[in-house]
Amino acid sequence: MRLIKLPILFILMIIVSACSGSGGFKADHKYEVPAFEFTNQNGESVSLDDLKGTVWLAQFVFTNCATVCPPMMMNMAQIEEDLHKAGVEDYKIVSFSVDPKVDTPEKLKNYLEMFNVKDENRWEMLTGFTQEEIGELAMKSFKTVVADIPDSDQVLHGTTFALVNQEGQVVKLYSGNVDVPFEQIEKDVKALIKAGA
């Protein structure tokens, strides 16, 4: 009788340990990002295919923003600093402009330089689309709003940071303005890179 119980107990232990995930990455969502091809701060074309195979963090900002964008940019720069200190290399940061009529590649480049980022080559500051197109992308794939504010040079937009996997799916969303979960984001980026390795 004891000989039968031991193998069953051993099998149950294996099942339980497999279900615990042993520190692996677990997605909260799987929102598909549609194919795109936009222009970055260096005037270069950047497509979803260019980002495939790489983990990336996304945000929606604009250079004339008078409220939430500067803290969001500072917070994303802090995430980059944290990942650099942790020795994490294989990821990108993608910032979609929500004011593409104003935000030329040159303006986006100058804006990025204001935040003393660790590695400008890691950042893709994207423009080259209509506000309607970016609004649709933001809502469908990132579950965040982009909308004109009448009689104003400001644009209403969400303040979330999104983690996108190697297949181009949004898998996690975080606060990007206040109460940013810096440690959790670092942990998730590391785990997602490892999961796709």
C-alpha positions as CSV (number, residue, x, y, z in Angstrom):
1,M,0.0,0.0,0.0
2,R,2.8,2.4,0.9
3,L,4.6,1.7,-2.5
4,I,1.4,2.8,-4.3
5,K,1.0,6.1,-2.3
6,L,4.6,7.3,-2.8
7,P,4.4,7.5,-6.6
8,I,1.0,9.2,-6.4
9,L,2.4,11.7,-3.9
10,F,5.5,12.3,-6.2
11,I,3.2,13.0,-9.2
12,L,1.0,15.4,-7.2
13,M,4.1,17.3,-6.1
14,I,5.3,17.7,-9.8
15,I,1.8,18.9,-10.8
16,V,1.7,21.5,-8.0
17,S,5.2,22.8,-8.7
18,A,4.3,23.1,-12.4
19,C,1.2,25.1,-11.6
20,S,3.0,27.5,-9.3
21,G,4.8,28.9,-12.4
22,S,8.2,29.0,-10.5
23,G,8.5,32.8,-11.0
24,G,7.7,32.7,-14.8
25,F,5.9,35.5,-16.6
26,K,2.1,35.6,-16.5
27,A,0.2,37.9,-18.9
28,D,-2.8,39.9,-17.7
29,H,-4.0,40.5,-21.3
30,K,-3.3,39.6,-24.9
31,Y,-4.4,42.6,-26.9
32,E,-3.1,42.4,-30.5
33,V,-1.2,45.5,-31.8
34,P,-2.1,45.8,-35.5
35,A,0.6,46.2,-38.2
36,F,1.9,49.7,-38.4
37,E,4.8,51.7,-40.0
38,F,5.5,55.1,-38.5
39,T,8.5,57.5,-38.4
40,N,10.8,57.9,-35.4
41,Q,12.8,60.9,-34.0
42,N,15.6,60.2,-36.4
43,G,13.4,60.2,-39.5
44,E,13.6,56.4,-39.8
45,S,10.8,54.1,-40.5
46,V,9.7,51.8,-37.6
47,S,7.2,49.0,-38.1
48,L,5.6,46.5,-35.9
49,D,7.7,43.9,-37.7
50,D,10.8,45.7,-36.7
51,L,9.8,45.3,-33.1
52,K,8.7,41.7,-33.3
53,G,11.0,39.4,-31.3
54,T,11.6,42.2,-28.8
55,V,9.9,43.1,-25.6
56,W,8.8,46.8,-25.5
57,L,7.2,49.3,-23.2
58,A,4.8,51.8,-24.8
59,Q,3.3,55.1,-23.8
60,F,1.3,57.9,-25.4
61,V,2.7,61.5,-25.0
62,F,3.2,64.7,-26.9
63,T,5.7,67.5,-26.9
64,N,3.4,70.4,-26.0
65,C,1.9,68.6,-23.1
66,A,1.5,70.9,-20.1
67,T,0.4,68.3,-17.5
68,V,1.1,64.5,-17.4
69,C,3.7,63.9,-20.2
70,P,6.8,65.3,-18.5
71,P,6.3,63.1,-15.4
72,M,5.5,60.2,-17.6
73,M,8.7,60.7,-19.6
74,M,10.7,61.1,-16.4
75,N,9.1,57.9,-15.0
76,M,9.9,56.0,-18.2
77,A,13.5,57.3,-18.1
78,Q,13.7,56.0,-14.5
79,I,12.5,52.6,-15.7
80,E,15.3,52.6,-18.3
81,E,17.8,53.6,-15.7
82,D,16.6,50.7,-13.4
83,L,16.8,48.2,-16.2
84,H,20.3,49.5,-17.2
85,K,21.5,49.0,-13.6
86,A,20.0,45.5,-13.6
87,G,21.9,44.6,-16.8
88,V,18.8,44.3,-19.0
89,E,19.4,45.1,-22.6
90,D,17.0,43.3,-25.0
91,Y,14.0,45.7,-24.9
92,K,12.7,48.9,-26.5
93,I,10.7,52.0,-25.3
94,V,8.1,53.2,-27.8
95,S,6.4,56.6,-27.4
96,F,3.5,57.3,-29.7
97,S,2.8,61.0,-30.2
98,V,-0.9,61.9,-29.7
99,D,-0.3,65.2,-31.5
100,P,1.2,64.1,-34.8
101,K,0.5,67.3,-36.7
102,V,2.8,69.2,-34.4
103,D,5.3,66.5,-33.4
104,T,7.8,66.3,-36.2
105,P,10.7,63.9,-35.8
106,E,12.9,66.9,-35.0
107,K,10.6,68.1,-32.2
108,L,10.4,64.5,-30.8
109,K,14.2,64.2,-30.8
110,N,14.6,67.5,-29.0
111,Y,11.9,66.5,-26.5
112,L,13.6,63.2,-25.8
113,E,17.0,65.0,-25.1
114,M,15.3,67.0,-22.4
115,F,15.0,63.9,-20.2
116,N,18.6,62.8,-20.1
117,V,17.8,59.2,-21.1
118,K,20.4,56.5,-20.7
119,D,20.4,55.4,-24.4
120,E,18.5,57.3,-27.0
121,N,18.8,54.4,-29.4
122,R,16.6,52.3,-27.2
123,W,13.7,54.9,-27.6
124,E,11.4,55.1,-30.6
125,M,9.5,58.4,-30.5
126,L,6.9,57.8,-33.2
127,T,4.9,60.1,-35.5
128,G,3.7,60.1,-39.1
129,F,0.0,59.2,-38.7
130,T,-3.2,61.1,-38.2
131,Q,-4.6,61.7,-34.7
132,E,-7.6,59.6,-35.7
133,E,-5.3,56.7,-36.5
134,I,-3.4,56.9,-33.2
135,G,-6.7,57.3,-31.3
136,E,-7.9,54.1,-32.8
137,L,-4.7,52.3,-32.1
138,A,-4.7,53.5,-28.5
139,M,-8.2,52.4,-27.8
140,K,-8.2,49.0,-29.6
141,S,-4.8,47.7,-28.6
142,F,-3.9,49.7,-25.5
143,K,-7.4,50.3,-24.0
144,T,-6.6,54.0,-23.5
145,V,-8.2,57.2,-24.9
146,V,-6.8,59.9,-27.2
147,A,-9.0,62.8,-28.0
148,D,-8.8,66.5,-29.0
149,I,-9.7,69.2,-26.4
150,P,-11.7,71.8,-28.3
151,D,-10.1,75.3,-28.5
152,S,-6.9,74.1,-27.0
153,D,-3.4,73.0,-28.1
154,Q,-3.7,70.1,-25.6
155,V,-4.8,66.5,-26.2
156,L,-6.6,64.3,-23.8
157,H,-4.8,60.9,-23.4
158,G,-4.4,58.1,-21.0
159,T,-1.4,57.8,-18.7
160,T,-0.8,54.1,-18.7
161,F,2.5,52.3,-19.6
162,A,2.0,49.1,-21.6
163,L,4.2,46.0,-21.7
164,V,4.2,44.4,-25.2
165,N,5.5,40.9,-25.8
166,Q,7.7,39.5,-28.6
167,E,4.6,38.7,-30.7
168,G,3.2,42.2,-30.6
169,Q,0.6,41.7,-27.9
170,V,-0.1,44.0,-25.0
171,V,0.2,41.8,-22.0
172,K,0.3,44.2,-19.0
173,L,-0.8,47.8,-18.2
174,Y,0.6,50.0,-15.5
175,S,0.1,53.5,-14.1
176,G,2.6,55.7,-15.8
177,N,2.0,59.0,-14.1
178,V,1.6,58.5,-10.3
179,D,2.2,55.4,-8.1
180,V,4.2,53.8,-10.9
181,P,5.1,50.2,-9.9
182,F,8.8,50.5,-10.9
183,E,9.9,47.3,-9.3
184,Q,7.0,45.3,-10.8
185,I,7.7,46.7,-14.3
186,E,11.4,45.7,-14.0
187,K,10.5,42.3,-12.8
188,D,7.9,41.8,-15.6
189,V,10.3,43.0,-18.3
190,K,13.0,40.6,-17.1
191,A,10.5,37.7,-16.8
192,L,9.0,38.3,-20.3
193,I,12.4,38.5,-21.9
194,K,13.4,35.2,-20.2
195,A,10.1,33.6,-21.2
196,G,10.8,34.4,-24.8
197,A,14.4,33.4,-24.8
